[in-house]
């Protein structure tokens, strides 16, 4: 059975889109890496539902048999994540993404569609990536989700957390969300304001004394 490292288990899945949650696997400022190897990439993919636990186990076993391929898949994951960070953080800040980042996403989306199958569910269809030996299979739905969000998503709702620089979709009715989670970054900001207010009050008392 796969074990989930603490630094992945503590990740908050709050992006509102799997592509944004993938971006947020690099946590904090300065950034802390939460995907430290191919095994972590598999564990994260199970955590967010891109892979079942059984599929994750099979990919882990496959990676042990093909360590060089696993390392290539891991490096490709970091390449894709870097491009998505550049694209969506630029969009959230109302600036233009770098051409090289858009090209990287385009190349991954093209690869994703070349490996996907259209599967019917009732009267609707969905894309599916089901090659059990493809060590990069979790990247294709991420790339596809990113391309879909970029071309047809509500980018007006794309924001950067005011506390930790994570990116998320603001689903609030009045689009007033500022934090990835109020419980963490929002509370931290309230504490900072409280401490600053107390310090300012003490300074004012000292000067008035």
C-alpha positions as CSV (number, residue, x, y, z in Angstrom):
1,X,0.0,0.0,0.0
2,X,1.3,3.5,-0.9
3,X,2.1,5.8,2.0
4,X,1.2,9.5,1.7
5,X,4.0,11.8,2.8
6,X,3.0,14.4,5.3
7,X,3.9,17.3,3.0
8,X,1.4,16.0,0.5
9,X,-1.2,14.9,3.0
10,X,-1.3,18.5,4.3
11,X,-1.9,20.0,0.9
12,X,-5.2,21.8,0.7
13,X,-7.1,21.0,-2.5
14,X,-8.7,24.4,-3.0
15,X,-7.9,25.5,-6.5
16,X,-11.3,24.6,-8.0
17,X,-9.7,22.9,-10.9
18,X,-7.2,20.1,-11.1
19,X,-4.8,22.1,-13.2
20,X,-4.7,24.8,-10.5
21,X,-4.3,22.3,-7.7
22,X,-1.3,20.9,-9.7
23,X,0.2,24.4,-9.7
24,X,-0.3,24.6,-6.0
25,X,1.9,21.6,-5.3
26,X,4.8,24.1,-5.1
27,X,3.8,25.7,-1.8
28,X,4.6,29.0,-0.3
29,X,7.0,31.9,-0.8
30,X,9.8,31.0,-1.0
31,X,8.4,27.9,-2.7
32,X,8.5,24.5,-1.0
33,X,8.5,21.5,-3.3
34,X,5.7,19.0,-2.6
35,X,6.5,16.7,-5.5
36,X,9.9,15.5,-4.7
37,X,10.0,12.5,-7.0
38,X,7.9,10.4,-9.2
39,X,6.4,8.6,-6.2
40,X,5.0,11.8,-4.9
41,X,3.5,12.6,-8.3
42,X,1.6,9.3,-8.1
43,X,0.5,9.8,-4.6
44,X,-0.8,13.3,-5.4
45,X,-2.6,12.0,-8.4
46,X,-4.4,9.5,-6.2
47,X,-5.2,12.2,-3.7
48,X,-7.0,14.4,-6.3
49,X,-8.7,11.5,-8.1
50,X,-6.7,11.3,-11.3
51,X,-5.8,7.8,-10.4
52,X,-7.4,5.1,-8.3
53,X,-5.4,3.6,-5.5
54,X,-5.1,0.4,-7.6
55,X,-3.8,2.4,-10.6
56,X,-1.4,4.2,-8.4
57,X,0.0,0.9,-7.1
58,X,0.5,-0.4,-10.6
59,X,2.3,2.8,-11.7
60,X,4.5,2.6,-8.7
61,X,5.4,-1.0,-9.5
62,X,6.0,0.0,-13.1
63,X,8.2,2.9,-12.1
64,X,10.4,0.5,-10.1
65,X,10.9,-1.6,-13.2
66,X,11.6,1.5,-15.4
67,X,13.4,4.1,-13.1
68,X,14.8,6.1,-16.0
69,X,11.3,6.5,-17.6
70,X,9.9,7.4,-14.2
71,X,12.5,10.1,-13.8
72,X,11.7,11.4,-17.3
73,X,8.0,11.5,-16.4
74,X,8.8,13.4,-13.2
75,X,10.9,16.0,-15.0
76,X,8.1,16.4,-17.6
77,X,5.6,17.0,-14.8
78,X,7.8,19.8,-13.4
79,X,8.1,21.3,-16.9
80,X,4.4,21.3,-17.3
81,X,3.8,22.7,-13.9
82,X,6.2,25.5,-14.4
83,X,4.5,26.5,-17.6
84,X,1.1,26.4,-15.9
85,X,2.4,28.5,-13.1
86,X,3.6,31.1,-15.6
87,X,0.4,31.1,-17.5
88,X,-2.2,31.2,-14.8
89,X,-0.4,33.5,-12.4
90,X,0.1,35.9,-15.3
91,X,-3.6,35.8,-16.2
92,X,-4.5,36.3,-12.5
93,X,-2.3,39.4,-12.5
94,X,-3.8,40.7,-15.7
95,X,-0.7,40.3,-17.7
96,X,0.2,38.2,-20.8
97,X,1.7,34.7,-20.4
98,X,5.1,34.0,-21.9
99,X,4.9,32.4,-25.4
100,X,7.2,29.5,-24.3
101,X,4.7,28.6,-21.5
102,X,1.8,28.6,-23.9
103,X,3.8,26.4,-26.3
104,X,4.6,24.0,-23.6
105,X,0.9,23.7,-22.7
106,X,0.0,23.3,-26.4
107,X,2.5,20.5,-26.8
108,X,1.2,18.7,-23.7
109,X,-2.4,19.1,-24.8
110,X,-1.7,17.7,-28.2
111,X,0.1,14.8,-26.6
112,X,-2.8,14.3,-24.2
113,X,-5.4,14.2,-27.0
114,X,-3.3,11.7,-29.0
115,X,-3.4,9.3,-26.1
116,X,-7.0,9.8,-25.0
117,X,-10.2,7.9,-25.8
118,X,-13.7,9.2,-26.0
119,X,-15.9,7.2,-23.7
120,X,-19.7,7.3,-23.6
121,X,-21.5,7.7,-20.4
122,X,-25.3,7.6,-21.0
123,X,-26.0,10.4,-23.5
124,X,-22.7,12.2,-22.8
125,X,-19.0,11.6,-23.6
126,X,-15.8,12.2,-21.7
127,X,-12.1,11.8,-22.4
128,X,-10.3,8.9,-20.7
129,X,-6.6,8.1,-20.3
130,X,-6.4,4.4,-19.4
131,X,-3.0,3.1,-20.5
132,X,-1.8,1.2,-17.3
133,X,1.9,1.4,-18.3
134,X,2.0,5.0,-19.3
135,X,4.0,6.6,-16.5
136,X,2.9,10.1,-17.6
137,X,-0.8,9.3,-17.8
138,X,-1.7,11.6,-14.9
139,X,-0.3,14.6,-16.8
140,X,-2.6,14.3,-19.7
141,X,-5.9,15.1,-17.8
142,X,-4.0,18.0,-16.1
143,X,-2.9,19.4,-19.4
144,X,-6.4,19.0,-20.9
145,X,-8.0,20.6,-17.9
146,X,-5.6,23.6,-18.1
147,X,-6.3,24.0,-21.8
148,X,-10.0,23.9,-21.2
149,X,-9.8,26.4,-18.4
150,X,-7.7,28.7,-20.4
151,X,-9.9,28.6,-23.5
152,X,-13.4,28.3,-22.1
153,X,-13.2,28.8,-18.3
154,X,-14.3,31.9,-16.3
155,X,-10.9,33.5,-16.0
156,X,-12.5,36.6,-14.4
157,X,-12.7,34.3,-11.3
158,X,-9.0,33.4,-11.4
159,X,-7.2,34.8,-8.4
160,X,-4.0,34.6,-6.4
161,X,-4.3,34.1,-2.6
162,X,-3.4,37.3,-0.8
163,X,-1.5,35.3,1.8
164,X,0.4,32.4,0.1
165,X,0.3,33.1,-3.7
166,X,-1.7,30.0,-4.4
167,X,-4.0,30.3,-7.5
168,X,-7.7,29.4,-7.3
169,X,-11.1,30.0,-8.9
170,X,-13.3,32.3,-6.8
171,X,-16.7,30.6,-6.7
172,X,-18.2,33.1,-4.2
173,X,-21.4,34.8,-5.3
174,X,-19.9,38.4,-5.1
175,X,-16.4,37.3,-6.2
176,X,-14.9,38.7,-3.0
177,X,-12.8,35.7,-1.9
178,X,-9.2,36.8,-1.1
179,X,-7.7,33.7,0.4
180,X,-7.1,30.1,-0.7
181,X,-8.7,29.2,2.7
182,X,-10.0,31.6,5.3
183,X,-9.0,29.0,8.0
184,X,-5.3,29.2,7.1
185,X,-4.2,32.3,5.2
186,X,-7.2,34.5,6.2
187,X,-6.6,33.7,9.9
188,X,-2.9,34.3,9.5
189,X,-3.6,37.7,8.0
190,X,-6.0,38.6,10.9
191,X,-3.2,37.7,13.4
192,X,-0.7,39.8,11.5
193,X,-3.1,42.8,11.6
194,X,-3.8,42.3,15.2
195,X,-0.1,42.2,16.1
196,X,0.6,45.2,14.0
197,X,-2.3,47.1,15.6
198,X,-1.1,46.2,19.1
199,X,2.4,47.3,18.2
200,X,1.2,50.6,16.8
201,X,-0.9,51.2,19.9
202,X,2.1,50.6,22.2
203,X,4.2,52.9,20.1
204,X,1.6,55.6,20.3
205,X,1.4,55.2,24.1
206,X,5.2,55.4,24.3
207,X,5.3,58.6,22.3
208,X,2.5,60.1,24.4
209,X,4.2,59.3,27.7
